[in-house]
Structures are given as C-alpha cells and as structure tokens.
Amino acid sequence: MLLQDLKPFLLNCTLINYFILLIWFAAFTFAHDFVYRLHRRWFDLPVEKFDAIHYGGMAVYKIGVLLLNLAPLLALCMLSPATGH
C-alpha cells in the first residue's frame, strides 16, 4: 500500500469512528434512562458509576481515534506536498 493510498483510508476511518462516537453520545444523551435500565438488568450499577463508565469509555475511544487515525493522517498530509507529486 502506497502512502497516497493511506490518506483516504485514514480519513474514512476517522470519519466513521467519529460518527460512531456521535451515535454513542446521542444514545447516551437522549436514551439515557432506557440504556441504564437495560444494563441494570445485568449489572448492579448506580447511575453515577454507569455515567462515569460511559464518559470514560467515550474519552478513551476519542483518544484512540485521535492517536490511531487523525494523527497519522495529519502526519501524511504534512509529509506530502499539496500538489500531490
């Protein structure tokens, strides 16, 4: 795989992962009680711990996207000239 092939791949990966993160955030925000009740069936979690787990999970996921997708994409963009040669 050539370096110029990696840029669209990493861009698509970044966009897909941010879309997943936005869906997670929207589900957590707008369907919080439903999701909490669903998980409460399996785990004995107070709502504060449930919120902390999701908030931490979203933070770790976002950091992973930044480090594994966006940072390499920016590095490749800085490495190659703007003309594409």
C-alpha positions as CSV (number, residue, x, y, z in Angstrom):
1,M,0.0,0.0,0.0
2,L,1.4,3.4,-1.0
3,L,1.4,6.4,1.2
4,Q,-1.1,8.2,-1.0
5,D,-3.5,5.3,-0.6
6,L,-3.3,5.6,3.2
7,K,-4.6,9.2,3.3
8,P,-8.2,8.4,2.0
9,F,-8.2,5.3,4.1
10,L,-7.3,7.1,7.3
11,L,-9.7,9.9,6.5
12,N,-12.6,7.4,6.1
13,C,-11.6,5.6,9.3
14,T,-11.6,8.9,11.2
15,L,-15.0,9.9,9.8
16,I,-16.5,6.5,10.6
17,N,-15.1,6.5,14.1
18,Y,-16.3,10.0,14.8
19,F,-19.8,9.0,13.5
20,I,-19.8,6.0,15.9
21,L,-18.8,8.3,18.7
22,L,-21.6,10.8,17.9
23,I,-24.1,7.9,17.8
24,W,-22.8,6.7,21.2
25,F,-23.1,10.3,22.6
26,A,-26.6,10.8,21.2
27,A,-27.8,7.4,22.6
28,F,-26.3,8.2,25.9
29,T,-27.8,11.6,26.0
30,F,-31.3,11.1,24.6
31,A,-31.9,7.4,25.7
32,H,-30.0,7.5,29.0
33,D,-32.8,6.1,31.1
34,F,-33.6,3.3,28.7
35,V,-29.9,2.3,28.3
36,Y,-29.4,2.4,32.1
37,R,-32.5,0.2,32.7
38,L,-31.3,-2.2,30.1
39,H,-27.8,-2.5,31.7
40,R,-29.3,-2.6,35.2
41,R,-30.8,-6.0,34.4
42,W,-27.4,-7.5,34.1
43,F,-25.2,-5.3,36.4
44,D,-25.8,-3.8,39.8
45,L,-24.6,-0.3,38.9
46,P,-25.6,3.0,40.5
47,V,-26.4,5.6,37.9
48,E,-23.3,7.7,38.8
49,K,-21.0,4.7,38.1
50,F,-22.8,4.0,34.9
51,D,-22.4,7.6,33.7
52,A,-18.7,7.5,34.7
53,I,-18.1,4.3,32.8
54,H,-19.7,5.7,29.6
55,Y,-17.9,9.1,29.9
56,G,-14.6,7.3,30.4
57,G,-15.3,5.0,27.5
58,M,-16.1,7.8,25.2
59,A,-12.9,9.6,26.2
60,V,-10.7,6.5,25.6
61,Y,-12.4,5.9,22.3
62,K,-11.9,9.5,21.2
63,I,-8.2,9.5,22.2
64,G,-7.8,6.2,20.3
65,V,-9.3,7.8,17.2
66,L,-7.0,10.9,17.6
67,L,-3.9,8.8,18.1
68,L,-4.5,6.0,15.6
69,N,-6.4,7.7,12.8
70,L,-6.2,11.5,12.9
71,A,-2.5,11.9,13.9
72,P,-1.2,9.6,11.2
73,L,-3.4,11.3,8.7
74,L,-2.1,14.7,9.6
75,A,1.5,13.5,9.5
76,L,0.9,12.1,6.0
77,C,-0.6,15.4,4.9
78,M,2.3,17.3,6.3
79,L,4.8,14.9,4.6
80,S,3.4,15.1,1.1
81,P,3.3,18.4,-0.8
82,A,0.0,20.0,-1.6
83,T,0.4,19.4,-5.4
84,G,0.2,15.6,-5.0
85,H,3.6,14.9,-6.5
